[in-house]
Amino acid sequence: MSLPTPEGHAGARRRSVTPERPYVDAGPGAGPPDALVLDIGDTAGALVVYAAEAWIGSELDVTRAGEPRSHHRHLMIRRLRVAGRDVFAGVLPSLDAGAYTVWGPDGGELAAVTVEGGRIHEVVAAGPR
């Protein structure tokens, strides 16, 4: 897809925009666990949201409590290999300490969570881990 550039503009050229590729699940895995790097400390924690396999590829939003959903961070539910088995989860590796709302794929409020610095917080969104 190309975006038009104003005619006569010095250095005018057409820019190409590549659409975002959808997440493709590779299916049940075998082998070593997936690696995650978390950036937590005195003032930041991490958030893991577990979900049902049917949610793979779904984007969830996370906002500070009381803020509109338009002020969000995304996380995507993916298949992750952990301790010899598959889990279905999305991870935000660093969130400032505070109260947050997790929004589901349907736009409704899924959970409220308080993030504390130096800790990993877990939410079970749907189905078994």
DSSP file (Angstrom, degrees, kcal/mol; ACC not computed):
  #  RESIDUE AA STRUCTURE BP1 BP2  ACC     N-H-->O    O-->H-N    N-H-->O    O-->H-N    TCO  KAPPA ALPHA  PHI   PSI    X-CA   Y-CA   Z-CA
    1    1 A M              0   0    0      0, 0.0    16,-2.6     0, 0.0     2,-0.4   0.000 360.0 360.0 360.0 136.3    0.0    0.0    0.0
    2    2 A S  E     -A   16   0A   0     14,-0.2    14,-0.2    12,-0.0    12,-0.0  -0.910 360.0-144.2-115.4 141.6    1.4    3.5   -0.9
    3    3 A L  E     -A   15   0A   0     12,-2.0    12,-0.9    -2,-0.4     2,-0.1  -0.864  26.2-115.6-101.8 135.9    0.5    6.7    0.8
    4    4 A P        -     0   0    0      0, 0.0    10,-0.1     0, 0.0    -1,-0.0  -0.393  23.7-151.5 -69.6 147.6    0.4    9.9   -1.4
    5    5 A T        -     0   0    0     -2,-0.1     3,-0.1     4,-0.0     4,-0.1  -0.946  34.5 -91.2-116.3 140.3    2.9   12.6   -0.7
    6    6 A P    >   -     0   0    0      0, 0.0     3,-1.3     0, 0.0     6,-0.0  -0.236  47.6-114.8 -53.3 132.1    2.0   16.3   -1.5
    7    7 A E  T 3  S+     0   0    0      1,-0.2     3,-0.1     5,-0.0     6,-0.0  -0.348  96.9  23.8 -65.9 147.4    3.0   17.1   -5.1
    8    8 A G  T 3  S+     0   0    0      1,-0.3     2,-0.3    -3,-0.1    -1,-0.2   0.374  84.8 138.6  80.8  -5.8    5.8   19.7   -5.4
    9    9 A H    X   -     0   0    0     -3,-1.3     3,-2.3     1,-0.1    -1,-0.3  -0.567  65.9-103.6 -73.1 131.7    7.2   19.0   -2.0
   10   10 A A  T 3  S+     0   0    0     -2,-0.3     3,-0.1     1,-0.3    -1,-0.1  -0.334 108.3   9.9 -55.9 128.8   11.0   19.0   -2.0
   11   11 A G  T 3  S+     0   0    0      1,-0.2    -1,-0.3    -3,-0.0    -2,-0.1   0.698  90.7 175.3  74.1  18.8   12.1   15.4   -1.9
   12   12 A A    <   +     0   0    0     -3,-2.3     2,-0.3    -6,-0.0    -1,-0.2  -0.328   8.1 152.7 -60.5 135.8    8.5   14.2   -2.4
   13   13 A R        -     0   0    0     -3,-0.1     2,-0.4    -7,-0.0    -4,-0.0  -0.967  46.0 -99.5-155.7 165.2    8.3   10.4   -2.7
   14   14 A R        -     0   0    0     -2,-0.3     2,-0.4   -10,-0.1   -12,-0.0  -0.773  32.3-149.4 -94.1 134.0    5.9    7.7   -2.1
   15   15 A R  E     -A    3   0A   0    -12,-0.9   -12,-2.0    -2,-0.4     2,-0.5  -0.835   7.9-138.7-103.4 141.6    6.2    5.7    1.1
   16   16 A S  E     -A    2   0A   0     -2,-0.4     2,-0.5   -14,-0.2   -14,-0.2  -0.837  11.7-156.9 -99.3 134.4    5.2    2.1    1.3
   17   17 A V        -     0   0    0    -16,-2.6    -2,-0.0    -2,-0.5     0, 0.0  -0.951   7.0-148.4-113.0 124.7    3.4    0.9    4.4
   18   18 A T        -     0   0    0     -2,-0.5     3,-0.1     1,-0.0    -2,-0.0  -0.809  21.0-124.3 -92.9 124.0    3.5   -2.8    5.2
   19   19 A P        -     0   0    0      0, 0.0     2,-0.2     0, 0.0    -1,-0.0  -0.318  34.6 -95.5 -65.3 150.4    0.4   -4.2    6.9
   20   20 A E        -     0   0    0      1,-0.1     0, 0.0     0, 0.0     0, 0.0  -0.433  39.6-124.7 -65.5 134.4    0.9   -5.9   10.2
   21   21 A R        -     0   0    0     -2,-0.2    -1,-0.1    -3,-0.1     3,-0.1  -0.623  25.3-114.9 -81.2 138.1    1.2   -9.7    9.8
   22   22 A P        -     0   0    0      0, 0.0     2,-0.3     0, 0.0    -1,-0.1  -0.369  36.2 -97.7 -68.9 152.5   -1.3  -11.7   11.9
   23   23 A Y        -     0   0    0     34,-0.2     2,-0.5    -2,-0.0    55,-0.0  -0.530  37.2-156.2 -69.3 132.4    0.1  -14.0   14.6
   24   24 A V        -     0   0    0     -2,-0.3     2,-0.4    -3,-0.1    33,-0.1  -0.961   8.2-140.6-115.3 120.0    0.4  -17.5   13.4
   25   25 A D        -     0   0    0     -2,-0.5    53,-0.0     1,-0.1    31,-0.0  -0.659   1.4-152.6 -80.6 127.8    0.5  -20.3   16.0
   26   26 A A        -     0   0    0     -2,-0.4    -1,-0.1     1,-0.2    -2,-0.0   0.529  41.7-123.7 -77.8  -5.2    2.9  -23.0   15.2
   27   27 A G        -     0   0    0      2,-0.0    -1,-0.2    52,-0.0    52,-0.0  -0.283  59.6  -9.2  89.9-179.3    0.9  -25.6   17.1
   28   28 A P  S    S-     0   0    0      0, 0.0     2,-0.2     0, 0.0    53,-0.0  -0.197  76.2-150.8 -53.8 138.6    1.8  -27.8   20.0
   29   29 A G        -     0   0    0     51,-0.1     2,-0.3     2,-0.1    57,-0.1  -0.601  18.1-165.0-112.4 171.1    5.5  -27.7   20.6
   30   30 A A        +     0   0    0     -2,-0.2    51,-0.1     2,-0.1    55,-0.1  -0.945  50.2  47.3-142.8 161.0    8.3  -29.9   21.8
   31   31 A G  S    S+     0   0    0     -2,-0.3    53,-0.2    53,-0.1    -2,-0.1  -0.698  91.1   1.4 108.3-159.0   11.8  -29.0   22.9
   32   32 A P  S    S-     0   0    0      0, 0.0    49,-0.1     0, 0.0    -2,-0.1  -0.204  78.2 -96.5 -69.8 157.9   13.3  -26.3   25.1
   33   33 A P        -     0   0    0      0, 0.0    49,-0.2     0, 0.0     2,-0.1  -0.309  41.1-101.9 -68.7 155.4   11.2  -23.8   26.9
   34   34 A D        -     0   0    0     47,-2.4     2,-0.4     1,-0.0    46,-0.0  -0.482  36.6-126.8 -71.6 149.7   10.6  -20.3   25.5
   35   35 A A        -     0   0    0     -2,-0.1     2,-0.4    47,-0.0    -1,-0.0  -0.846  25.0-174.3-103.0 136.5   12.7  -17.6   27.1
   36   36 A L        -     0   0    0     -2,-0.4     2,-0.5     2,-0.0     0, 0.0  -0.985  12.8-151.9-126.8 140.3   11.2  -14.4   28.5
   37   37 A V        -     0   0    0     -2,-0.4     2,-0.4     2,-0.0    -2,-0.0  -0.962  13.9-162.9-112.3 122.6   13.1  -11.4   29.8
   38   38 A L        -     0   0    0     -2,-0.5     2,-0.7     2,-0.0    56,-0.2  -0.842  12.3-151.9-105.9 142.0   11.3   -9.4   32.5
   39   39 A D        +     0   0    0     54,-2.0     2,-0.3    -2,-0.4    56,-0.1  -0.730  41.1 145.5-113.0  79.7   12.3   -5.8   33.5
   40   40 A I        +     0   0    0     -2,-0.7     2,-0.3    54,-0.1     5,-0.2  -0.806   7.1 127.9-117.7 157.1   11.2   -5.6   37.1
   41   41 A G  B >  S-B   44   0B   0      3,-2.5    77,-0.6    -2,-0.3     3,-0.5  -0.857  70.1 -31.0-173.7-152.3   12.7   -3.8   40.1
   42   42 A D  T 3  S+     0   0    0     -2,-0.3    75,-0.3     1,-0.2     3,-0.0   0.849 137.8  21.4 -56.3 -39.3   11.8   -1.4   42.9
   43   43 A T  T 3  S+     0   0    0     73,-0.1    54,-2.5    74,-0.1     2,-0.4   0.323 118.3  62.7-116.2   7.2    9.2    0.5   41.0
   44   44 A A  E <   +BC  41  96B   0     -3,-0.5    74,-2.7    52,-0.3    -3,-2.5  -0.996  50.6 177.5-138.6 140.4    8.1   -2.0   38.2
   45   45 A G  E     - C   0  95B   0     50,-2.7    50,-2.9    -2,-0.4     2,-0.3  -0.623  25.4-115.8-122.0-175.0    6.6   -5.4   38.1
   46   46 A A  E     -d  120   0B   0     73,-2.1    75,-2.8    48,-0.2     2,-0.4  -0.873  15.9-144.6-124.5 158.5    5.5   -7.8   35.3
   47   47 A L  E     -dC 121  92B   0     45,-2.3    45,-2.8    -2,-0.3     2,-0.5  -0.991  10.1-172.5-128.7 129.5    2.0   -9.1   34.3
   48   48 A V  E     -dC 122  91B   0     73,-2.9    75,-2.4    -2,-0.4     2,-0.6  -0.987   5.9-165.1-119.2 126.4    1.2  -12.6   33.0
   49   49 A V  E     -dC 123  90B   0     41,-2.9    41,-2.2    -2,-0.5     2,-0.3  -0.950   7.2-157.2-114.2 114.8   -2.3  -13.3   31.7
   50   50 A Y  E     +dC 124  89B   0     73,-3.1    75,-3.6    -2,-0.6    76,-0.7  -0.667  20.8 169.0 -87.9 144.6   -3.2  -17.0   31.2
   51   51 A A        -     0   0    0     37,-2.8    37,-0.4    -2,-0.3    76,-0.1  -0.885  37.3 -79.1-145.9 174.7   -6.0  -17.8   28.8
   52   52 A A    >   -     0   0    0     -2,-0.3     3,-2.2     1,-0.1     4,-0.2  -0.427  44.9-110.3 -75.7 155.2   -7.7  -20.7   27.0
   53   53 A E  G >  S+     0   0    0      1,-0.3     3,-2.0     2,-0.2    -1,-0.1   0.825 115.9  67.8 -55.8 -33.3   -6.1  -22.1   23.8
   54   54 A A  G 3  S+     0   0    0      1,-0.3    -1,-0.3     3,-0.0    -2,-0.0   0.697  91.5  63.3 -61.7 -18.1   -9.0  -20.6   21.8
   55   55 A W  G X   +     0   0    0     -3,-2.2     3,-2.8    71,-0.1    22,-0.3   0.445  69.8 132.7 -87.8   0.3   -7.6  -17.1   22.7
   56   56 A I  T <  S+     0   0    0     -3,-2.0    22,-0.2     1,-0.3     3,-0.1  -0.284  76.9  19.1 -54.0 131.4   -4.3  -17.6   20.9
   57   57 A G  T 3  S+     0   0    0     20,-3.1    -1,-0.3     1,-0.3   -34,-0.2   0.274  93.8 133.1  89.1 -10.0   -3.7  -14.5   18.8
   58   58 A S    <   -     0   0    0     -3,-2.8    19,-2.5    19,-0.1     2,-0.5  -0.514  50.4-138.2 -74.2 139.7   -6.1  -12.4   20.8
   59   59 A E  E     -F   76   0C   0     17,-0.2     2,-0.3    -2,-0.2    17,-0.2  -0.864  17.5-167.5 -98.7 130.7   -5.0   -9.0   21.8
   60   60 A L  E     -F   75   0C   0     15,-3.2    15,-2.1    -2,-0.5     2,-0.3  -0.847  11.4-139.3-110.3 152.2   -5.8   -7.8   25.3
   61   61 A D  E     -FG  74 103C   0     42,-1.3    42,-3.2    -2,-0.3     2,-0.4  -0.844   9.3-161.0-110.9 150.4   -5.4   -4.2   26.5
   62   62 A V  E     +FG  73 102C   0     11,-2.2    11,-1.9    -2,-0.3     2,-0.3  -0.997  15.0 173.0-131.2 126.8   -4.1   -3.1   29.9
   63   63 A T  E     - G   0 101C   0     38,-2.3    38,-2.8    -2,-0.4     9,-0.1  -0.900  41.1 -94.4-127.4 158.3   -4.7    0.4   31.3
   64   64 A R  E >   - G   0 100C   0      7,-0.5     3,-2.3    -2,-0.3    36,-0.3  -0.482  63.7 -85.7 -62.9 143.7   -4.1    2.2   34.5
   65   65 A A  T 3  S+     0   0    0     34,-2.7    -1,-0.1     1,-0.3    34,-0.1  -0.281 116.1  16.9 -54.9 132.7   -7.2    1.9   36.7
   66   66 A G  T 3  S+     0   0    0      1,-0.3    -1,-0.3    -3,-0.1    -2,-0.1   0.254  98.4 116.2  87.9 -12.5   -9.6    4.7   35.9
   67   67 A E  S <  S-     0   0    0     -3,-2.3    -1,-0.3     1,-0.1    -4,-0.1  -0.593  74.0 -99.7 -87.0 152.6   -8.0    5.6   32.5
   68   68 A P    >   -     0   0    0      0, 0.0     3,-2.2     0, 0.0    -4,-0.2  -0.315  31.1-112.7 -67.2 155.0   -9.9    5.2   29.3
   69   69 A R  T 3  S+     0   0    0      1,-0.3     3,-0.3    -6,-0.1    -7,-0.1   0.725 112.5  73.8 -60.9 -21.2   -9.2    2.1   27.2
   70   70 A S  T 3  S+     0   0    0      1,-0.2     2,-0.7     2,-0.0    -1,-0.3   0.665  86.9  64.8 -68.6 -14.7   -7.6    4.3   24.6
   71   71 A H  S <  S+     0   0    0     -3,-2.2    -7,-0.5    -7,-0.1    -1,-0.2  -0.534  88.0 133.7-101.8  63.5   -4.6    4.8   26.9
   72   72 A H        -     0   0    0     -2,-0.7     2,-0.4    -3,-0.3    -9,-0.2  -0.609  53.8-140.7-117.5 167.0   -3.6    1.2   26.8
   73   73 A R  E     -F   62   0C   0    -11,-1.9   -11,-2.2    -2,-0.2     2,-0.3  -0.948  30.3-132.4-117.7 146.9   -0.7   -1.2   26.3
   74   74 A H  E     -F   61   0C   0     -2,-0.4     2,-0.3   -13,-0.2   -13,-0.2  -0.677  21.4-179.2 -97.8 151.1   -1.3   -4.4   24.3
   75   75 A L  E     -F   60   0C   0    -15,-2.1   -15,-3.2    -2,-0.3     2,-0.4  -0.972  16.5-145.0-140.7 146.3   -0.4   -8.0   25.1
   76   76 A M  E     -F   59   0C   0     -2,-0.3     2,-0.5   -17,-0.2    15,-0.3  -0.896  17.3-122.5-112.3 137.4   -1.1  -10.9   22.8
   77   77 A I        +     0   0    0    -19,-2.5   -20,-3.1    -2,-0.4     2,-0.3  -0.660  43.4 170.1 -76.8 125.1   -2.0  -14.4   23.9
   78   78 A R  E     -E   89   0B   0     11,-2.5    11,-2.4    -2,-0.5     2,-0.6  -0.875  41.1-102.4-131.2 161.6    0.6  -16.8   22.6
   79   79 A R  E     -E   88   0B   0     -2,-0.3     2,-0.4     9,-0.2     9,-0.2  -0.786  43.7-172.9 -82.8 124.9    1.5  -20.5   23.0
   80   80 A L  E     -E   87   0B   0      7,-3.1     7,-2.8    -2,-0.6     2,-0.6  -0.961  22.9-131.5-122.8 140.9    4.5  -20.6   25.2
   81   81 A R  E     +E   86   0B   0     -2,-0.4   -47,-2.4     5,-0.2     2,-0.4  -0.827  35.9 168.5 -92.5 117.7    6.6  -23.7   26.0
   82   82 A V  E >   -E   85   0B   0      3,-3.2     3,-1.7    -2,-0.6    -2,-0.0  -0.992  62.0 -18.5-136.6 124.9    7.2  -23.9   29.8
   83   83 A A  T 3  S-     0   0    0     -2,-0.4    -1,-0.1     1,-0.3     3,-0.1   0.857 127.7 -47.6  49.0  44.5    8.5  -26.8   31.8
   84   84 A G  T 3  S+     0   0    0    -53,-0.2     2,-0.3     1,-0.2    -1,-0.3   0.577 124.2  80.0  79.5   9.8    7.9  -29.4   29.1
   85   85 A R  E <  S- E   0  82B   0     -3,-1.7    -3,-3.2   -55,-0.1     2,-0.4  -0.955  78.7-104.8-143.1 163.8    4.3  -28.3   28.3
   86   86 A D  E     - E   0  81B   0     -2,-0.3     2,-0.3    -5,-0.2    -5,-0.2  -0.707  31.9-177.1 -89.0 138.4    2.4  -25.6   26.4
   87   87 A V  E     - E   0  80B   0     -7,-2.8    -7,-3.1    -2,-0.4     2,-0.6  -0.922  21.7-135.1-126.5 159.0    0.7  -22.7   28.2
   88   88 A F  E     + E   0  79B   0    -37,-0.4   -37,-2.8    -2,-0.3     2,-0.3  -0.948  47.3 133.0-118.7 111.6   -1.4  -20.0   26.6
   89   89 A A  E     -CE  50  78B   0    -11,-2.4   -11,-2.5    -2,-0.6     2,-0.4  -0.985  46.0-136.9-156.7 158.7   -0.5  -16.6   28.0
   90   90 A G  E     -C   49   0B   0    -41,-2.2   -41,-2.9    -2,-0.3     2,-0.4  -0.940  25.0-156.5-118.6 148.3    0.3  -12.9   27.3
   91   91 A V  E     -C   48   0B   0     -2,-0.4   -43,-0.2   -15,-0.3   -15,-0.2  -0.985  19.7-167.0-132.2 131.1    3.1  -11.1   29.1
   92   92 A L  E     -C   47   0B   0    -45,-2.8   -45,-2.3    -2,-0.4     3,-0.1  -0.964  17.2-160.4-107.1 109.8    3.9   -7.5   29.8
   93   93 A P  E    S+     0   0B   0      0, 0.0   -54,-2.0     0, 0.0     2,-0.3   0.631  72.1  23.8 -72.1 -13.3    7.5   -7.7   31.0
   94   94 A S  E     +     0   0B   0    -56,-0.2     2,-0.4   -47,-0.1   -48,-0.2  -0.894  60.8 164.8-156.3 123.3    7.5   -4.3   32.8
   95   95 A L  E     -C   45   0B   0    -50,-2.9   -50,-2.7    -2,-0.3     3,-0.1  -0.999  40.5-112.3-135.1 133.9    4.7   -2.2   34.3
   96   96 A D  E     -C   44   0B   0     -2,-0.4   -52,-0.3   -52,-0.2    19,-0.2  -0.350  50.3 -89.8 -59.2 144.4    5.0    0.6   36.7
   97   97 A A  S    S+     0   0    0    -54,-2.5     2,-0.3    17,-0.1    19,-0.2  -0.271  83.9  84.1 -56.0 141.4    3.7   -0.2   40.1
   98   98 A G  E    S- H   0 115C   0     17,-2.1    17,-3.3    -3,-0.1     2,-0.4  -0.899  80.1 -51.2 151.4-178.0    0.0    0.7   40.5
   99   99 A A  E     - H   0 114C   0     -2,-0.3   -34,-2.7    15,-0.3     2,-0.3  -0.730  53.9-178.1 -92.8 137.3   -3.6   -0.4   39.8
  100  100 A Y  E     -GH  64 113C   0     13,-3.1    13,-2.4    -2,-0.4     2,-0.4  -0.913  23.3-139.2-134.3 157.2   -4.5   -1.7   36.4
  101  101 A T  E     -GH  63 112C   0    -38,-2.8   -38,-2.3    -2,-0.3     2,-0.5  -0.972  14.4-150.3-114.0 133.3   -7.5   -2.9   34.4
  102  102 A V  E     -GH  62 111C   0      9,-3.2     8,-3.3    -2,-0.4     9,-1.7  -0.921  14.1-153.6-102.7 126.0   -7.1   -5.8   31.9
  103  103 A W  E     -GH  61 109C   0    -42,-3.2   -42,-1.3    -2,-0.5     6,-0.2  -0.840  10.5-131.7-104.0 135.0   -9.6   -5.6   29.0
  104  104 A G    >   -     0   0    0      4,-3.2     3,-1.9    -2,-0.4   -43,-0.1  -0.171  31.8 -95.9 -78.0 173.6  -10.7   -8.8   27.2
  105  105 A P  T 3  S+     0   0    0      0, 0.0   -46,-0.1     0, 0.0    -1,-0.1   0.723 124.9  57.8 -64.3 -20.5  -10.8   -9.3   23.4
  106  106 A D  T 3  S-     0   0    0      2,-0.1     3,-0.1     1,-0.0   -46,-0.1   0.443 120.0-108.6 -87.9   0.1  -14.5   -8.4   23.5
  107  107 A G  S <  S+     0   0    0     -3,-1.9     2,-0.1     1,-0.3   -38,-0.1   0.350  79.7 124.6  90.6  -6.4  -13.7   -5.0   25.0
  108  108 A G  S    S-     0   0    0      1,-0.1    -4,-3.2    -5,-0.1    -1,-0.3  -0.477  74.3 -89.2 -85.9 159.3  -15.1   -5.8   28.4
  109  109 A E  E     +H  103   0C   0     -6,-0.2    -6,-0.2     1,-0.2     3,-0.1  -0.513  43.0 177.6 -68.1 126.4  -13.3   -5.6   31.7
  110  110 A L  E     -     0   0C   0     -8,-3.3     2,-0.3     1,-0.4    -7,-0.2   0.818  57.8 -18.2 -98.8 -41.7  -11.6   -8.9   32.3
  111  111 A A  E     -H  102   0C   0     -9,-1.7    -9,-3.2     2,-0.0     2,-0.4  -0.990  47.4-133.2-163.2 156.5   -9.7   -8.3   35.6
  112  112 A A  E     +H  101   0C   0     -2,-0.3     2,-0.4   -11,-0.2   -11,-0.2  -0.966  31.3 178.0-113.7 137.2   -8.3   -5.7   38.0
  113  113 A V  E     -H  100   0C   0    -13,-2.4   -13,-3.1    -2,-0.4     2,-0.6  -0.999  25.2-143.7-142.3 142.0   -4.8   -6.1   39.2
  114  114 A T  E     -H   99   0C   0     -2,-0.4     2,-0.4   -15,-0.2   -15,-0.3  -0.938  21.3-150.4-106.6 118.6   -2.4   -4.2   41.5
  115  115 A V  E     -H   98   0C   0    -17,-3.3   -17,-2.1    -2,-0.6     2,-0.4  -0.744   9.9-164.1 -91.4 130.2    1.2   -4.4   40.3
  116  116 A E    >   -     0   0    0     -2,-0.4     3,-1.5   -19,-0.2   -70,-0.2  -0.896  30.7 -97.4-112.2 144.5    3.9   -4.1   42.9
  117  117 A G  T 3  S+     0   0    0     -2,-0.4   -72,-0.3   -75,-0.3   -75,-0.2  -0.284 105.9  16.5 -58.5 140.4    7.5   -3.4   42.1
  118  118 A G  T 3  S+     0   0    0    -74,-2.7     2,-0.3   -77,-0.6    -1,-0.2   0.518 106.1 104.2  78.2   6.0    9.8   -6.5   41.9
  119  119 A R    <   -     0   0    0     -3,-1.5   -73,-2.1   -78,-0.2     2,-0.5  -0.868  64.7-134.2-123.3 154.2    6.9   -9.0   41.6
  120  120 A I  E     -d   46   0B   0     -2,-0.3     2,-0.4   -75,-0.2   -73,-0.2  -0.930  25.2-157.1-102.5 125.1    5.3  -11.0   38.8
  121  121 A H  E     -d   47   0B   0    -75,-2.8   -73,-2.9    -2,-0.5     2,-0.4  -0.863   4.5-157.2-108.0 137.2    1.5  -10.8   38.9
  122  122 A E  E     -d   48   0B   0     -2,-0.4     2,-0.4   -75,-0.2   -73,-0.2  -0.918   9.5-173.6-119.7 140.0   -0.7  -13.5   37.3
  123  123 A V  E     -d   49   0B   0    -75,-2.4   -73,-3.1    -2,-0.4     2,-0.8  -0.998  17.3-146.3-128.1 132.4   -4.2  -13.3   36.0
  124  124 A V  E     +d   50   0B   0     -2,-0.4   -73,-0.2   -75,-0.2     3,-0.1  -0.889  22.0 176.5 -98.8 109.5   -6.2  -16.3   34.8
  125  125 A A        -     0   0    0    -75,-3.6     2,-0.3    -2,-0.8   -74,-0.2   0.898  59.2 -16.3 -83.8 -43.8   -8.4  -14.9   32.1
  126  126 A A  S    S-     0   0    0    -76,-0.7    -1,-0.3     1,-0.2   -71,-0.1  -0.944 103.5  -2.6-164.8 138.2  -10.2  -18.0   30.8
  127  127 A G  S    S-     0   0    0     -2,-0.3    -1,-0.2    -3,-0.1     2,-0.1   0.097  93.4 -40.4  71.0 176.0   -9.8  -21.8   30.9
  128  128 A P              0   0    0      0, 0.0   -75,-0.1     0, 0.0   -77,-0.1  -0.331 360.0 360.0 -74.1 156.9   -7.1  -23.9   32.5
  129  129 A R              0   0    0    -79,-0.1   -41,-0.2   -42,-0.1   -78,-0.1   0.479 360.0 360.0 -71.4 360.0   -3.5  -23.0   32.4
